[in-house]
Structure formats: C-alpha cells, structure tokens
Amino acid sequence: MADIRSNFLGIRSPNPFWLASAPPTDKEINVTRAFEAGWGGVVWKTLGEDPHVVNVNGPRYSTLMSQDRRVVGLNNIELITDRPLKINLEEMTRVKRAWPDRALIASLMVPCVEESWKRILPMVEDTGADGIELNFGCPHGMSERGMGAAVGQVPEYIQMVTEWCKHYSRLPVIVKLTPNITDVRFPARAAKAGGADAVSLINTINSVMGVNLDTLVMHPSTDGQGSHGGYCGPAVKPIAQNMVAEIARDPQTAGLPISGIGGITTWKDAAEYIALGCGTVQVCTAAMVYGFKIVQDMCDGLSNYMDSHGFKSIDDFRGRAVPTVKDWKDLNLNHIDKAVINQDSCIQCGRCHVVCEDTSHQAIFYTKGEAGERRFEVNEAECVGCNLCVSICPVPDTIAMRSLQPGEVDVRTGKTVTGEYANWTTHPNNPARVAAQVGP
C-alpha cells in the first residue's frame, strides 16, 4: 500500500493535505475538528500585532457558481485574524501538544519593520509550531497598510524580511507568494536569495465578483459599498499551476520546495500539484464548501492512484511532470494531430460541428444516414488538431486526438510526416531563426 506520509522541510505529517491559512484555521476548535477529520497539517490563520485588526460585520464572501450551482470560485474580503495575539498563541500551544504528529505552521504578517519581526518570532517558536509562513500575498485590506501583497510585489522587501526571519528564528521559513504580479519567478528568486526554505503559492487573486443589476451595487457590499477581495477556488487552479510550474522549472529556483495552493478540491488536483513539484498541498475553498471530512476521500484517492501506478511514496512522482512544461518556442511544429469521433458513443448532439463551423476550422461535417440519423465526421483536409471539439464534447472519450505517424501524409498540407523534431527557433518563417547546424 502506498505511503502518503509527508516530510516537508523536516516537518512530518501523516499526509500531504494541509489546510491553508484562512477562516477554517482561525481557532482551536476548528483546527481540532480538522485534525479529527484526518488533515495532515494546518497553516494557522495569519497572526499580526496587537491591537488586532477589525473585520467588517457583514458579507465577507461571495461565490461564482456554475449553472448547476456548484461553487467554482470564492471571493473574500476578510482580513487576518481579528482575535488577540495572546489568545491565538495559547491555542496553538495546546493544539500542538495534543496533536504532535500533525504539522502546525504559523502564518505571520506584521509591518516591514525589523523590530516587529524580531518581537513576534520568539513568541511563535514558544508555541511548538513546526514552521512559519510569511504572508506576502493578501491582496486586500492589509496591503493597504503596507503589508501582504504590498510586500509580495517588491522582491527587495521579500528578500529583506525573509533574511530577518532566518536570522531571528530557527524554524523553517515558507514564503507565501502573491499571484497579483507580472512574473512570479522574481519574488520566488528573492525568497530564495533571502534564505527561504520553501515557497507556497498562490495566495488569492484580486477580484470583484459582480454587480447587482437591480440596485447597481457591487457585491458583496457593506452598507451599499464594496471592496475588491481575494479570489480562490477551482477556477484559479490553472493560474496557480502555471505559477508553480514556472518556479519549478526556473533554473534559479528549481529544487526550491513548494507547497501548492489554489483550487485543490479532489485527490486528482493534489496529484497534479505534486507532479508539478509540490511537497504538500494546501486547501481552503473546498473545506469551506464541503466541510473537513473531504480529506478522507482525498487521502483514499491519492493512495489508490499511487498504488495503481506503482508509486511507493509521494517522492516517486513528485516533479515528474515538470520537464514536460516548455516555452511555446520549444514545441514540436512537425507533430500532427487529427480529431477522431467515436460513432458508437456519439449522441449526435452536434455541438462539435457547430463550434468548429462557427469558430474554428470547418473541419467537422454533418450528414444524414439512410434512416435519417444525424452523423458527424471529421474532415482531415481541414482539421488542424486544435482540440476544441474534444474540449466541448459532453460525452467523455467520444472525440479523441490521433497523432499521425512517420510516413503518413497530412492531407491538409500534402506533406509527409517525418517524425523529426523542429521548433520555432529554426522555422524558416522566424526572422530570428537559428541556422541549422551542418556537419560536426
């Protein structure tokens, strides 16, 4: 049976599923319930200096829902913990003593003043916490006070604060990165330069969830006014995975341990993050939508997946997908795919035909059989292998892509597939192409 135990920076937990720093980790009662349900660790909701912050006493959350009322995105305008620091520290101490086998990470956010970090770090160490996570990602409220994303968007500040924490604390330091930045590699490099033991990402994305068209007031609103908030949930997963992959494959940060965050709802999501190089994954929205017991399905699913692929431990497949993530210029332009429709499972809905005809390459034609039945087939002379039909087909595996093999002729271009690799850097249409090497 697969071993799903995690050893991240020397922090051991029975599984890689941690609750992210958020409302589910704000109190002892929540964290205890989470550990009872089976979570491997928690990142305690972000601690700050006293006097503690004040949250709005009204709507803090808003959701983006699919047509079948599933939550695909969640926005929040809640700030860091609004409870006194002393109470949080006391509760963390009790929780860690009661659950020594679980990971307990303290998320921290204080002003960019060395004395503030020097003062709070020993207090956190005294709780028995296993590590600290520097919250450089919060996009609302705290960033307006010069903290959170206001720090995470300035690599020099990231490096400076990380150096302070490594100097004044013996605990592993995880730097939580903001996605509200042009290139996530620069803050990751700064964190590494400052001595960070790991990074975690992504924090929430700046967002406005919508407008009430009856009142013409944005929502959620407090007394008729609203503020941008932090967006998370399944819809942010592709954005988060891109940023994780960028850090994992960047020569300057490759090998830097990563805790993945963003839209993790199932074991499959977690496995994808692990395959992209993450040692642990952090969950928030899924727990807030379905409750703490979802971790049981996550653990069982991950274990079964690993068994089916012969993986004994998480490290057996961690990072295995990273080498497959390339810049566009490195993709093989000689590779040819064509769509194929399985007529046995096709339900003749015609969606593939409509979208290809209207918005793509007019490569799927419609005919009627002898009995008047609808039939949709691919015209390979027009198909460019774009995958749109596969993406919108409502029946899984009914439309698939077939790779042309060497020796086959692409009827769209009339060229024979050679099987040779060629990319944009050598393509004759590229004005900056590199000449092919001839001879030794």
N, C-alpha and C positions, 0 to 999 in steps of 0.2 A: 504493500500500500504506500502511496506517495507520502512524503514528509513535507507538509506545508508550513512547517515552522520557519520563522524568520529570524535572521541575525543581521540587523541593520546597524552599522557603526558600533557593533558590540552590544546593541540593545536587542535583547531576545524577547520574542513574543510567540505564542502558540500558532499564530497565523499572520499573514501579511496585511490583514484588514484592520486599519485604524480609522477611528472617527476623526474627521478634520476639526480644527478649531472653529467652533460655531455654536449656535444655541444648544445642540444636543450634548455639549460637553461643558456647560456652564456651571453645573452644580454637582455636588457629591451624589445626590440621589440619582441624577441622570447617568453619571459615569458608572455607578454601581449597577444600575439596571443594564447598562450596556455590557459590562463585564459578565454579568449573569447570563446574558443572552449569547455570549461567546466571542465578542470582539477581542482582537488580539492586542489592541492598544488604543489610546486616545491622545489627541493633542488638546489639552485643556484650553477652554476659551480664553482669548488673549487677555493677559493681565496688563494693567497700567498703574501709574502712580495715583496715590490719593491726592486730592479728592477725586473720587471715581467719576466717570463720565455719566451723562444723563441721556437716556433714550427717549424718543417720542412715545407718548402714551396713546397710541393709535395704530393704524395699519402699518406694519413693518414689512410685510411680504406681499408679493403679487406673483401670479403664475401665468405662464404661457402654456396653453393646452392644445392638444391635438383635437381633431374632430370627434374622436371617441372619448374625450375628456381625460386623457392621460396627461400628466404633468411632464412637459418636455423642457421647461425652463422655469427657474425661480429667481425672482429679484428680491433683494432685501436691503433695507436702509438701517438695519440695526448696527450699533457700534460695538466696541469691545465690551467686556464685562462691566455691568453697572453695579457691581457689588464691591464692597471694600476689599482692598488687597489682603488684609489680615484674614478675613473670612475665607477667601479663596485658598490662601496658603495653608491654613489649618485643615481645610477639607482635602486638599491634595495630599497632605501628610497622612491623613487617615486612610485615604484610598490606596495609596502606595503600600502602606503597611499591611492592609487587608488583602491586596492583590499583588504580591511581589513578582509573580510570573508574567504580569502584563506590562506593556510599555506605557509609560506616562511621560508625555512631553509637555513642557510649559511653553505656551506661545506668549511672546513678550512684545510690548510696544510702549516705549517711553520716548521723551524728546531726544533729539540728536545732541545730547549733552553728555560728555563722558561721565560726569559725576552721577547722573541719573542711572546709567547702566551699571556703574560700579556699585551703586547702592542696592539695586534690586537683585542682582545676580546671586549674592550670597544667600539672600532670603529664599530664593528658588532652590538652590542647592540643598538647603536645610530640610526641604520637604521630602528629599529622597527621589526627586524626579530623575528620569533617565537621560534627559537631554533638554535642550531649549530650541525653539523655533522662532526666528526673528520675523515678525510680521511686517514685511515691506510691501504688502500688496493691497491692503484695504483701500478701496477707491473712493469712499465717501465719508464725510464727517471727520474722520481722523486725518485724512490727507489735507483737509482744510486747515488743520492745526500744525502742519509741517511734519506729520508722521505718516505711516502706512505707505501708500503709493507715492507720496511726495518724496520719500526716501528711495523707494524702489525704482524710481525713474532716473535716479542720478547715480551712476556706477561709483563715483568717488565717495559718496555717502555710504553706499553699501559696503565698500571695502573698509572704510574708516570704522563704522560701527562693528563690523564683524571682527576687526582687529581688537577692538576694545573687549568684546565678549570673549575672545580667545585668550586675552591677557588676564581677565578678571574671573574667569570660570574654568573649571576642569571638565565641565560637561560637554558632550558633543554638541556642535552648533549646526543647526539646519537653517538655511536662509530661504524664506518663502518669497517667491518672485511674483511680481505683478505681470499680467498679460497686457496691461494698458501701456504698451511700449512698442516701438517700431521693430526692434530686433532683440529678442530675449537673450541672445548669446552674450551681449555686452554686460548686463547685470550678472549673468552666471559667471562670466570670467572675473568680474570684480569680486564676487563672493569667494571664488576660489583663491584669488590673489590675497584676500583678507584672511585666509586660513580656514574657511568654512569646511566642515566635514561633509556636508551634503547640501543639496538644494531641494526644495519642494515646490511644485507648481502644477496647476496655475491657481492663483487667487482669482477672485471674481472680476468680471468684465463690466466696465461702465455701461449702464443701460437705463433707458426709460421704457417702461413696459407698455405704455399705451395712453390713449386719451378716451375718456368717457364722452361719447358723441352726443349724449343728451345734455350734459352740463358743460361740455368743452373744458373739463378739468382733467389734468393728467392723473393717472392712478398708479400706485396708491397715493392718497392725499391726506394731509393733516390740516384740518380747518380750511379746506379749499385750496391748499397749495401742496406741491410735492417736490421731491428732490431725486436726482439720479441716484441709482443704487448699484449694488453688485449682482451680476447675473451669473447663475450657475445652473447645473442640471444636465441632463442628457444632451441637450443641444450644444453645449460648449465642448463636448468630448473631442470632436475633430480638431478644434483650435488648440486644445490642451495637448493632444497627442503630437501635433506638429511641433509645438514648442519643446516638448520632451525630447522628440527625435532630433531637433536642432542642437540641443545641448549634448545629447548622447553621441552625436557624430562630429561635433566640432572638435578639431584637433586640440584646441586649447582647454576644453573641458571634458573630453572623452575620458570615461572612467570615474568621473565625479559621481558619487552615489546620488540617486534621485528617489524622492518619494512622490509618486504620481497622484495628481488631484484633477478632477474635472469630469463630471457626468458618469461616474462609476456606479452602475445600478445592478449589474449581474456579474457572475464569475467570468463571463466572457470578456467583459470590459476590463476587469482586473488582469486577466491573462494577456490581453493586448498591451496594457501598460508594462507588464513585466517583460514581455517580448521586446518592448522598445527600451528596456534598460532599467526599469524601476525595481527597487528592492522591497518597497512597501507601497500600498495604495491607501489613500485617504478618502473617506466617504462622508458626505453631508446630506445633500438633497434627497437621496434615496431613503435614508433613515428618516428624514422629516416627512416623507410621503408615505412610507410603508411601515415604519417602526423598526425597532432594533433587531427583531428576530430574522430580518432578511440575511443577516450574516451567516446563518446556518446553511441556507441554500448556497451562499457564496462559497463557503468552505467545502461543502459536499461537491459542488460543481467543479471547483478548481482541482480537488483531489481526484475526481473521476477523469477529468481531462488529462491530468498528468499521468494517471495510470494507463489510459488508452494510448498515450504516446511514449510510454516507457521512461518518463521523467521521474527520477527518484527524489529530486529536490527542486526548489524554485530556481536555484542557480543553474540547473541543467538547461533551462531555456531562457533565462534572463538575458536580454540583449540580443537574442538570436535574429530578430527582425531588423536591427539597426543597419547592417550592411546593405539591406535592400532599399533603404531610403536614399535617393540620389537627387542631385540637382537635375532640372529638366534637360540641360545640355548634354547630360551623360546617358540619356535614354537611347535605346537601340532603334534607330529610324528604319532599319531594314526588317524589323519584325512586323508581320502582318497578321491581323486577326479578322475573322468574319463571324457575324452572328448566325446562329442556327436555332430554328424554332422546332421544338418537340411537338409534333402534331397530336400525339396521343394524350398529352396533358393540357394542350392549349384549350382554353374555354371560349375562344373566338370573340373575346370582348372588343378587340380592335384597337386597344389603347396604343400598342406598339406602332401600328400603322398610322394612326392619327398624329402622334408626336413626331414620328420620323418624317411623315409627309409635310407637316406644318413647320417644324422647327429644326429639322436635321437634313438628311441627305436623300430623301425619297427612295430609300433602299428596301422598303417593305411593301409588297403589292398585295392587293386584295382580289380574290376571285371567288366564284361560287361553284360548288360541286354539282354533280348530277342531281342530287336530291335537294339542291338549293342551300346546302350548308355553306357557311362562311369559312374561308380558308385564307390564312395569311402566310406568306412565304418571303424569304429574303432574296433580294436581287444582288448577287455578289458583285455585279458590274458597277454598282453604286455604293455598296457598303464600305465604310472606312473603319469599321470596328470601334465605333465611338462608345459603345456600351450603354447608350441611352435606353434602348429597348429593354435590355436586361434590368436596368435600374427601375423602370416603371412597371414592369410586368407584375400583376398581382399574384401570380402562381409561381412559387419558388422553383427554380431549376428548369422552368419551361423554356426559357431562352438562355442560351449559353454562348460563350465565345470560343471559336475553334482557331487554333494557331496553324497557319499554313506552314507546311514542312518544306525543307530544301528540295528543289526540283519542281514544286508546284508553281503554277502560273497565277498571278494575281490578275483576274480578268478585268479589274478596274483600270489597271495601268498597262497590262500586257507584259509586265516584267516577270521574269522567273525568280523565285525566292532562292537566294544563295546560302542563307544561313550564316553569312558573315556579319560581324558587328560593325556598325558605323553610327556615329552620333553627330550632333550639330557642329561640334568643333572642327570636323573635317568635311562637312557638307559643302558642295560647290555653291549653294545659294548663300552661304555665310560669308559676308565681306571680310570677316576677321578670322576666316578658317585657318587652321594649321595645316600646312602641306604634309601629305602622307610621306612617311619615310620610305626611301627606296634603297634596298641593299643594306649591308651591315653598318 
